[in-house]
């Protein structure tokens, strides 16, 4: 809040104007403005030419516009103090409280007593001043009295000391205005007269950012959609690779439904077979199968299951004759060779399952 405009009453109808335009506190004095009273009782603000109003405006009232009372107030919470002000102020002013704007300033503590300066001003006069400024396209953010604020910072003893305004240095006055615009200690723009222009500016800014937010959300959704499609393609490629690996490792396996599950099941099955093989002379079994197969063309043995009592051999060949020929050769090594299963596959090959038991002495 570096730039601001100060409107300060020098009399009932003359308003002095000063501006601070930048961080270096450059002061720009202007010709005085005037307040004219119309026939209907409203005020008209006459501004000097060349005046460009800043966003932050402070209206500095003369002491004569205010009615003051000093009250003892043990409370320290500002919200609670404002709630009980109407009760404390009852009967202290000639005008009804509904016709007044009330505010207060906390006074320096004296002799352990906490006091406030109760300030009152005619509500109709404040409304007329606000409307006069609004008619020129702006309005004061704070309406108060820098003289009064300066006095309240000193060790005052009685209400009489507020009657004569202090000689306030202009630099000190501008310093008070700067602080009061940030966090006012006295401001008659409260309640129904509260300054709301900055809320409108914030709402306008928010409305202007809505399209940008919509665009940002759309971009985020689009990015999420692209990432989702990319990940879905990667997952599908992984599943295809998984299925291809399963077919290569287990070419005569069962129908492919869930490659991940089926690969795990096969691994568990192989682990079980290895446990059995560890107690069996499996090398002799493999040697017998290799010898029996011999030079039989296109005969594939793709699964061998060895138990303590039997050996199950699964494979495929070009015809039933090939299967029978293999079974006959194995009977030289096993007393019992059964064809447990045989069928023609989609590819035209014969799938078969042989169960071998009763090892001969020559094995």
C-alpha positions in Angstrom: 0.0 0.0 0.0 2.6 2.5 -1.1 0.4 5.0 -3.1 -2.5 6.7 -1.4 -4.5 10.0 -1.5 -5.3 12.0 1.6 -8.3 14.2 1.7 -8.2 16.4 4.9 -10.8 18.9 6.0 -9.3 22.3 6.7 -12.8 23.7 7.4 -16.4 22.6 6.9 -16.2 23.0 3.1 -12.5 23.1 2.2 -10.6 19.8 1.8 -6.8 19.7 1.4 -5.4 17.0 -0.9 -2.1 15.3 -0.8 -0.8 12.2 -2.6 2.0 9.7 -2.0 2.6 8.1 -5.3 5.5 5.6 -4.8 7.8 3.9 -2.3 10.1 6.9 -2.0 7.1 8.8 -0.5 7.1 11.5 -3.1 4.4 14.0 -2.1 2.2 15.7 -4.6 0.1 18.6 -3.2 -2.9 19.8 -5.2 -5.3 22.7 -5.0 -7.9 22.2 -2.4 -11.2 20.5 -3.2 -14.5 21.9 -2.0 -17.7 20.4 -0.6 -20.9 22.1 -1.7 -24.3 21.4 -0.1 -27.2 21.0 -2.5 -30.7 22.1 -2.0 -31.8 18.5 -1.2 -29.2 18.3 1.6 -26.7 16.1 -0.4 -23.0 17.0 -0.8 -21.2 17.6 -4.1 -17.4 17.2 -4.3 -15.6 19.7 -6.5 -12.1 18.4 -7.4 -9.2 20.3 -8.9 -8.1 19.5 -12.4 -5.3 17.1 -13.1 -6.0 14.9 -10.1 -5.7 11.2 -10.6 -7.0 9.3 -7.7 -5.1 6.3 -6.3 -6.8 3.1 -5.3 -6.4 3.9 -1.5 -8.1 7.0 -0.2 -8.2 8.3 3.3 -10.7 10.9 4.4 -9.4 12.9 7.4 -12.2 14.4 9.5 -11.9 17.6 11.6 -12.4 17.4 15.4 -15.6 19.4 15.1 -17.4 16.6 13.2 -17.0 14.2 16.2 -18.6 13.7 19.6 -16.3 12.1 22.2 -16.6 10.3 25.5 -14.0 8.5 27.7 -15.1 5.2 29.1 -13.5 2.6 31.4 -13.3 -0.7 29.5 -11.8 -3.8 31.2 -12.2 -5.8 28.0 -9.4 -6.1 25.5 -11.0 -8.1 22.7 -11.9 -5.6 19.9 -14.9 -7.7 18.7 -16.4 -7.9 22.2 -15.8 -4.2 22.8 -17.7 -3.3 19.6 -20.6 -5.5 20.6 -21.1 -3.8 24.0 -20.5 -0.2 22.7 -24.2 0.5 22.0 -25.0 -0.6 25.6 -22.2 1.6 27.1 -23.1 4.5 24.8 -26.8 4.5 25.8 -27.8 8.0 27.0 -24.3 9.6 26.4 -25.3 11.5 23.3 -28.3 13.7 22.4 -29.1 11.9 19.2 -30.5 8.4 19.1 -27.8 5.7 18.7 -29.4 4.5 15.4 -28.6 7.9 13.9 -24.9 7.7 14.9 -21.8 5.8 13.7 -19.8 4.6 16.7 -16.2 3.5 16.9 -13.4 3.7 19.5 -9.7 4.1 20.2 -7.9 2.3 23.0 -6.2 4.8 25.3 -2.9 4.3 27.1 -3.4 2.6 30.4 -3.2 4.9 33.4 -3.0 3.8 37.0 -4.0 0.3 36.1 -7.2 1.5 34.5 -8.1 0.5 30.9 -10.0 3.2 29.0 -11.3 3.8 25.5 -12.2 7.0 23.7 -15.7 6.5 22.3 -16.2 8.4 19.0 -19.5 9.2 17.4 -20.5 10.9 14.2 -23.8 11.5 12.5 -24.5 8.6 10.2 -26.3 10.7 7.6 -23.3 13.0 7.3 -21.0 10.0 6.6 -23.3 8.6 4.0 -23.5 12.0 2.2 -19.7 12.2 2.2 -19.3 8.7 0.8 -21.9 9.4 -1.9 -20.2 12.6 -2.9 -16.9 10.7 -3.4 -18.7 7.9 -5.2 -20.2 10.4 -7.6 -16.7 11.2 -8.7 -15.9 7.5 -9.4 -14.1 6.6 -6.1 -14.7 6.4 -2.4 -12.6 6.6 0.8 -11.3 3.3 2.2 -11.0 4.8 5.7 -12.9 7.7 7.3 -11.3 8.8 10.6 -9.3 11.6 12.2 -5.5 11.7 12.2 -5.4 14.4 14.9 -7.5 12.3 17.2 -5.4 9.1 16.6 -2.2 11.1 17.3 -3.7 12.5 20.5 -4.7 9.0 21.7 -1.2 7.8 21.5 -0.1 10.2 24.2 -0.6 10.0 28.0 -3.9 11.9 28.2 -5.6 12.5 31.5 -9.0 13.9 30.8 -11.5 14.5 27.9 -10.7 18.3 28.0 -7.3 17.6 26.4 -9.0 16.5 23.2 -10.6 19.9 22.7 -7.6 21.6 21.2 -6.1 19.6 18.2 -2.3 19.1 18.4 0.1 20.7 16.0 0.7 17.6 13.9 3.7 17.5 11.5 2.7 16.6 8.0 5.2 13.8 7.7 3.9 12.4 10.9 0.3 12.7 9.6 1.2 10.9 6.4 2.9 8.2 8.4 -0.3 7.7 10.4 -2.4 7.5 7.2 -0.1 4.8 5.8 -0.5 2.7 8.9 -4.2 3.3 9.3 -4.9 2.2 5.7 -3.3 -1.1 6.5 -5.0 -1.7 9.8 -7.2 1.1 11.0 -7.5 1.8 14.8 -10.4 4.2 14.1 -12.7 3.9 11.1 -16.3 5.0 10.7 -16.6 2.7 7.7 -17.8 -0.3 9.6 -20.9 -2.4 9.6 -23.4 -1.3 6.9 -21.0 1.4 5.7 -18.0 -1.0 5.4 -15.7 -0.3 2.4 -16.3 -3.2 0.0 -14.7 -2.0 -3.2 -11.6 -4.1 -2.6 -13.9 -7.2 -2.3 -15.4 -6.3 -5.7 -11.9 -6.0 -7.1 -11.0 -9.4 -5.7 -14.2 -10.9 -7.1 -13.4 -9.3 -10.5 -9.9 -10.7 -10.4 -11.3 -14.1 -9.5 -13.8 -14.0 -12.4 -10.9 -13.1 -14.7 -8.9 -16.1 -13.5 -11.8 -18.6 -14.0 -11.2 -19.1 -17.7 -7.5 -19.7 -17.0 -8.4 -22.2 -14.3 -10.8 -24.0 -16.7 -8.0 -24.1 -19.3 -5.5 -25.4 -16.7 -8.0 -28.1 -15.6 -8.6 -29.1 -19.2 -4.9 -29.4 -19.8 -4.5 -31.5 -16.7 -7.3 -33.8 -17.7 -5.9 -34.1 -21.2 -2.5 -34.9 -19.8 -4.0 -37.5 -17.5 -5.8 -39.0 -20.4 -2.7 -39.2 -22.6 -0.7 -40.7 -19.7 -3.5 -43.2 -19.1 -3.6 -44.3 -22.7 0.2 -44.6 -22.7 0.2 -46.7 -19.6 -2.7 -48.8 -21.0 -0.7 -49.5 -24.2 2.4 -50.5 -22.1 0.3 -52.8 -20.0 -1.2 -54.4 -23.1 2.2 -54.8 -24.7 3.4 -56.4 -21.4 0.5 -58.8 -21.5 1.2 -59.7 -25.1 4.8 -60.3 -24.3 3.8 -62.4 -21.3 1.5 -64.5 -23.5 4.2 -65.0 -26.1 6.7 -66.1 -23.5 4.2 -68.6 -22.1 3.6 -70.1 -25.6 7.4 -70.4 -26.2 8.2 -72.0 -22.8 5.0 -74.2 -22.7 4.1 -74.8 -26.3 1.8 -77.6 -25.5 0.2 -76.0 -22.5 -3.4 -75.5 -21.8 -5.5 -72.8 -23.3 -4.2 -69.3 -22.5 -6.5 -67.4 -20.2 -4.5 -65.5 -17.6 -0.8 -65.7 -18.5 0.4 -64.3 -15.2 -1.5 -66.8 -13.2 -0.7 -69.7 -15.5 3.0 -68.9 -15.5 3.0 -68.9 -11.7 1.1 -72.2 -11.6 3.6 -73.8 -14.0 6.5 -72.6 -11.9 4.9 -74.1 -8.8 4.4 -77.3 -10.7 8.1 -77.4 -11.9 9.2 -76.7 -8.3 7.2 -79.7 -7.2 8.7 -81.9 -9.9 12.2 -80.8 -8.9 11.5 -81.8 -5.4 10.6 -85.3 -6.6 13.5 -85.4 -9.0 15.9 -84.7 -6.2 15.1 -88.2 -4.8 14.9 -90.1 -8.1 17.5 -91.1 -10.7 16.0 -88.7 -13.2 19.0 -88.7 -15.5 18.4 -92.4 -16.3 14.7 -91.6 -17.1 15.8 -88.8 -19.5 18.4 -91.1 -21.1 15.7 -93.8 -21.7 13.3 -91.3 -23.3 16.1 -90.0 -25.5 17.0 -93.5 -26.6 13.4 -94.5 -27.2 12.7 -91.4 -29.3 15.8 -92.0 -31.3 15.4 -90.6 -34.8 11.6 -90.5 -34.8 10.9 -87.5 -37.0 8.7 -84.7 -35.7 8.2 -86.3 -32.3 8.2 -83.7 -29.5 8.3 -84.6 -25.8 7.3 -81.4 -24.0 6.3 -82.5 -20.5 7.8 -85.2 -18.2 6.4 -85.9 -14.7 8.3 -88.3 -12.6 6.8 -89.7 -9.4 8.0 -92.5 -7.1 5.8 -95.1 -8.9 5.5 -93.8 -12.4 6.6 -91.5 -15.2 4.1 -89.5 -17.2 5.3 -88.4 -20.6 3.3 -85.9 -22.7 4.1 -84.9 -26.2 3.0 -84.6 -29.8 3.7 -86.3 -33.1 2.6 -86.3 -36.7 0.3 -89.4 -36.4 -1.1 -92.1 -34.1 1.4 -94.6 -35.6 4.3 -92.4 -34.4 2.7 -92.4 -30.9 2.3 -96.2 -30.9 5.9 -96.7 -32.2 7.2 -94.6 -29.3 5.1 -96.6 -26.8 6.5 -99.9 -28.2 10.0 -98.8 -27.8 9.4 -97.7 -24.2 8.0 -101.2 -23.3 11.6 -102.4 -23.6 12.4 -100.4 -20.5 9.0 -100.5 -18.6 6.8 -103.5 -18.0 3.7 -101.4 -18.3 3.2 -98.5 -20.9 -0.3 -97.1 -21.1 -1.6 -94.5 -23.6 -3.6 -92.4 -21.1 -4.8 -89.9 -23.6 -4.5 -89.2 -27.3 -6.3 -86.6 -29.6 -5.8 -84.6 -32.7 -4.9 -81.0 -32.1 -6.2 -78.0 -34.2 -2.8 -77.9 -36.0 -3.3 -81.5 -37.1 -0.8 -83.1 -34.8 -1.6 -85.9 -32.4 -1.3 -85.0 -28.7 -0.6 -87.9 -26.4 0.0 -88.8 -22.8 1.9 -92.0 -21.8 2.1 -93.5 -18.3 5.2 -95.6 -17.6 5.5 -97.9 -14.6 7.3 -101.1 -13.6 10.9 -100.4 -14.3 12.8 -103.3 -15.9 16.1 -104.4 -14.6 17.9 -103.1 -17.6 16.8 -99.5 -16.8 
